[in-house]
């Protein structure tokens, strides 16, 4: 892939470092808030300040990514996030940062991040030949998986050696590298529209474009079904990882040490799943993805199984394989079957129903577990999640959607 696809090589090189930097700051951000005199409530406020703009702007960002040049949108997003992390790093290093500064910076960062995601999904197919689309997504998934493993380690080292400010400056440097790689990028024109040269695309009313994006979603039952599956996974299943898992590890296992081993098992499984999809190309990709979603939805039961730390970590290896295969095959199916002119808008619904709904699940699960207990909640979460995944797998359009036939590569622009 990296040898034969020079445009993807540029895209991947910049993004793999940026992803690592993001994983570092995810670990460091709470320490940065505490370092400037904040408390736990302030950590939650900063996190919400970064999330809310993403949720609000996800759908508009998809519209703009389908109307205008995606490469320019991505570069603009990277420049904005570079300035955010550079500013935060300098304020922290010079001991002039306040919680209010971090809230404002997090909000701008979240807004810029919202524009990056759908534009990147739409841009990626233009950097590879059609036959390499799945390996390209798998390689990107591999960068997320390895970043999730290495990021916390590197973040801890940076905090110890240079403080939170040094970690933010490191993330700023990764965005600078990403920008340098994106500038010479020359993506190919994919299929039906070249954004910057299509007058109709850029003069259509914004709300009309938004409605057309929803029409593209509704016209494909496999898309609406899988959006439902993604929503159920993020609302019902993932809170087991983000909310109840650490609580159970603290109550019944060895606390943070056990939880680190369990999450490392999930990370290892994700890496193995990405490596598998670099070679294995199932004919009915979405059918496989829906079955993998069934396995991914068992995570709550794995964590609440009552087994020891290493046994749960072993089960999480299997969960990691299922999760990364689900997401990679789903994204590849979108890129193969949704017209390029609407791809970013359709993917923006995916981001909204996944990232956008996670806080709802976290709050709901926290309330329910307080009332009925952690383990009963985990078992109910698994029952609901698996039922939803099986329902998705039973949809005929999901089962029968074939891989797209490769077409001749369009010319670069």
C-alpha positions, 0 to 999 in steps of 0.5 A: 500500500505505502509503496504503490500508493504515493498519494495515500502515503502522504495522507497516511504519514501525516495522519499517523503522527497526528493520531498519536498526538491526539491520543497523547492529549486525550490522556494529558488534558485532565492533568492540564486542567488540574495543573492550572488549579481546576477540579473534577468538575472543570475537567468535565466542562473542558471535555464537554466544551470540546464535544459540543461543537463537534456534535452541533457541526457534524452535519453542516460539516458534511454538507460543506465537505461535499460542496467544497474542496475536501483537501482545503477543508482538512488543511484548514482544520489541521491549521486551526488545531495546530494553533489550538494546541500551540496556544495551549502548550505555550500558556501551560509552559509559561504558567499563564493558563487558566481553566477558561483558556482551556475551555475556549481552546477546547471549543475551537478544537472541537469545531475544527475536528468536526470539519475534519472527519467527514472531509477525510472520509470523502477524500481518502478514496481519491488517494488510492486505487479502488482495489486498495480501498479496504487496505487503506481503511485498515491501515488507517485503523491500524494507526488508531489502534497503535496510537491508542496503545502508544499514546497513553504511554507517551503521554505519561512520559511527556507529562513526567518530563515536560509537563502537560504543556510539553505534551500539547506542544508535541501534539502541535508539532504532529499537526505541523507535520500533517499540514506539510504532508497534505499540501503536496497531496494530489487526490484523484477525481472520484466518480461524479463530481469535482467540488471546486469545479461544480457550480451546481454543488456550490450554489445549491442552498445549504438546507437543500444540500442537507436534505439531499444528504438525508435522502441519500441515507434514506434511499439505502436501507443498509445505511439506515440499518447500520446507522442504527447499529452504530447508534446502539453500539455507542449508546448501549455498549461503549459505556461499559468501557468508559463508565462501568469498566473502570468501576468494576476493576476498582471494586473487584480486581486490582484497580487501574493495573487490571484495567490497563491490562484489559484495555491493552488486550482490546488494543492488541485485538484491534491491531490484529483485526486491522492486520487481518483486513490488510489481506482478507477482503470478504465479498459481502463486507457489510454482512461480515461487519454486522456479524462482527458487531454481534461479537463487539456487542458482547463487551459488557458481558466480558467485563462483567463476567467475574473472570480474572483480569487476564481472562477478561483481557483475553476476551477483549482481544476477541472484542478488539478484532470484532470492533475494528473489523466492523468499523473498517468494513462499514466505512469501506462499504460507504466509500464504495457504494455512496456517490462521491458527491454525497459521501461526506454528508452521509458519513456525517450522519455516521459521526453524529450517531456515534460520537454525538450519542456517546454522552447520552449513553454514559449518562443513562448507564451511570443512572441505571447502574446506580439504581440496579447495580453494575453487573446487572446493568452490564448484562442488560447492556449486552442483551440489548446490544446483541439483539440490536446487532442481530437485527441489523444482520437480519436486514436483507440489504445488509446481508446481500450488499456485494463488494463494488467492482473496481473501476479504472482510476480517474486522473489526478487533479 
